[in-house]
Amino acid sequence: MPSNLSGRTVLVVGAAGGIGLATARLFTRNGARVVAAGRQGAKLDEAARTAVAEAAALDFTDEAAVEAFFGGRGPFDHVVVAAATTRTGSVAELPLADARSAMDSKFWGAYRIARSAKIVEGGSLTFVSGYLSQRPGPAAVLQGAINAALDALARGLALERAPVRVNTVSPGLVDTPLYARMDAADRQAMFERRAAQLPARRIGQPDDIAQAILFVATNPFATGSTVTVDGGGTIA
């Protein structure tokens, strides 16, 4: 049953990405006033337009910018952090500068939001991590470690920030613009191969993850949880 979020204000950080945009649209459809945040530019403006949301420039790797953003606004009912920029590669070969940048983006970015965000009592903060925290890959060790750190951060914050509820949604392979840079035929072949390996027999779509985010944000008994939505990838 759809949630009634009329009169609620929701911040989606990373709204220009596939999962973030799907989340912004879903919260809007359920009656919320959505603030679509991300790096300033045409992609953010277009995301805000299609999600019927307010566009707000926010670089969550900039501590001063994050503090200024929340200092100038009242409390939100729900905050979702779906933004990240990371590179894959083995620990031996991935340059340390790239590894630090990935950690600064996905983990420390979420940490900065958690540190500064004003959220109403009974409201929620939701991070998007990833199933590599439970099923690491040899070329994505860093991503698994960052995702695991986000899951642990959410559990601790659920205690520290109570009665604000804090959860993590952990996706598997999802068809997002991240893969648009691949050759179309190679991308389709990869998706078909991976889908055949999953119990769900399909690749995830951004809306699948948005539904889980809406669930943990609006369920008043959900906190300190990691909800895995991976088509069975963790167990396959």
N, C-alpha and C positions, 0 to 999 in steps of 0.2 A: 504494500500500500504506500503511495507517495507520502512524503513528509510534508507537513505544512510549515513552511519557514517564513510565512508572511511577517514582515516587520523585523526580521533578523538580518544582520549585516555579516557578510562572509568575505574574508580575504583569501584569495587564491594566489600564492606566490609561485610564479612559473606558469602563468595562465596562457602564455603564447605557445607552450609545448603541447604535445598530443594529449597526455593525461591531464595536464592542468586545464587545457581548453575544454575537454569533455566534462571535467569537474565543474568549471565555472558555468557551463551551459546547464548542467543537471541541477545545480543549486538555484539557478535563475528560474528554471521550469517549475521548481518546487516553491517558488514565491519569495526567495531571498533577494536582498539587495547585494549584489556582488561587486567587489573591488578586485579587478584583474591587475595584478602587479607583476612587474618584470623589467627587463632592460628596455629603456626607451627606444622606440623605433616603429617602423611600419608593421612588423609582425604583432607587436603588442596592441597597437591601435586596431588592427584587423580582428584580433582575438576578442578585444573588448566589444567591438561592433557586433560580431556574430554571437557573442554570449550575452548581449544586451547588458553590459556591465560598464562600470567606471574604470577607465584606464589610469593606472598609477605607476609612474616610473620608480623602480626600486632595484638597486644593485645590492643583493644580500651578501656580497663579498666585501662590502664597504661598511665597516662598523659605524662610522659617523653617520652615513646615509640611513642606515637602519634605525639608529636612535632618533634621528631627526624625523623620520617618517612616522614612527609611533608616537613621538612627542607631540606631533601636531594633529593627532586624531584621537577620538574617543575610543572606548573599548569595543572590540569586535565580539560577536557571538561565537563565531567559529573561524579558525585560521587553518589553512591547508598549505603545506610546503611541498610542492611538486617540482621544484627547480633543481637542476644539477648540470654541470658540465664536467665530464670525466673522460679519460682515455684508457683504453685497454692495453694490455701488454704484460709480459712476464715481469716478475720482480727484478730479475737480472738485467733485463733490457730496457724497461721503461725508465726514462730519465727521472731523477729525483725531483727536478723542478716540476715535471708533469704530475708526478705522484702527489707532491705537496699542493699543487693547484687543484687536483681532484678532491683532496681532503678538505681544502679550504672552501670549495664550492659546495659539495653535497653535505658534508658533516658540519663544518664550522658555519656555513650559511644557515643551516637549520638551527644550530646552536644560537647564533646571533638573533634570529627571529624569536626563539623561545625565551631568550634573555630579556628582550625588549617589548614583546607583544603584550598589549593590554587586552585581556579576555574576561568577559563577564563570568560570575560564579555560575557553575553548571554548564558553561560553554565548553568548547573543545579546541584542541590543537592536534593536528594529524600530520604525520610525516609520511612520505613515500620512500620506501627503502628498496628491497628487491630480494628475490629468492636465492641469489648467490650467497647470501649470509648462511643459508642452510645447506646449499649444494654448490660449493665453489667449483670454479673451472680453472684449468692450468694457465689460461691466458687472461684471467680476470680475478686474480688473487686480491688485488687492491680493492676492487669493487665489492667483493664479498666482505672484506674487512670493514669497509665504510658502512655497508648496509647493516652489518652486525652491530656496529657502534651506534647507528641510528636507532635500531631496535632497543638497545640497552638504554640509550638516552631517554627514549619515550617511557620506558618502565620506571626509571628513576624520577622523571619529571611528573609522572602520574602521582607520585607520593609528595614531591616537593610543592607542586602547584595545585593540589586538591583544595577545593572541589572542582577546579577546572579539570576536565578529562583529557588525557593524552594517550594517543594510540599511534600505531604504525600500520600502514597497508603495504604488503610486500608482493609486488607483481612478478610474474614470470615473463616470458618473451611476449612483447606487445608490439603490434604493428603501429609504430609512431613515425613521425617525420625523421627521427634519428636514422632510419634505414633508407631514406629517400636518396641518399648519396650513392647507394649501391646501384649497379646495373639492374634494370628492371627484371630481366630474365634470371639473373643470379639471385636477386632478392626473392622472387617467387619460388625458385627451386629450393632455397634455404628454408623458407616458410613451410613449404610442403613437406620437406624432409623432417623438420622439427615437429610439425603437427602430427605426422605419422608415429612419432615416438611418445606422444602425450596421451594419457588416458582420455582426455577431452576430445582428442582428434582434431583440434583446431588451435590456431594462434590467437592470443588475446587481442582484444580491441580496447581502445581507450575508455569506451563506455563501461566495459566490464570492471575496470579499476575504479572509475568514478562512482559506480554503484556501491562498491565496498567503502569508499571514502564517505559517501553520504550516510551509510549505515552506522559507522563508528562515530561519526560526528553527531548524529541525532539520537542514538540509542543512549538513554541516560544511565545505563548500567554497564556500558563499555568503557573501560579505562585500563591502561597498562597492558593492552593487548596488541599482538601482532597478528593481523589477518592476512593470510597468504592466499593470493588469487593467481594461480600459476598453471591452471589446466592439468594439475597433477605432476608438474615438472619436478617437484621436490622428491616425489616417491618413484618416479619413472626410472 
